């Protein structure tokens, strides 16, 4: 958890995140978060992606993983000013658990 940075404009969302990962670093400034990150997950609703682009001043050398459904790679490249993009599709039934099976 100490290697995880999280950014969200909602203090309630950050509080919930810290409750699950107490050693994570959190803040509301995406540029500060990106400075110390190698991989950045863009987990925003598609209608908010332009706002994210406007807030970022420099993507540095981060790899961006977008979970914003329907946002094309070309738009991500243009908005983030980088071609270091991975685009994944969200899947509502997908869950992340602490263990994957009884033998783990």
LINJO-V784596 format. One record per run of one state. SS is the DSSP state (@ for helix, = for strand, . for the rest). FROM is the first residue (numbers start at 1). TO is the last residue. Records with the same first field share a line. If there is no record, write none. Layout:
SS: FROM-TO + FROM-TO
This chain:
.: 1-4 + 8-10 + 21-24 + 28-29 + 36-38 + 43-45 + 56-62 + 67-72 + 81-84 + 88-104
=: 5-7 + 25-27 + 39-42 + 63-66 + 85-87
@: 11-20 + 30-35 + 46-55 + 73-80
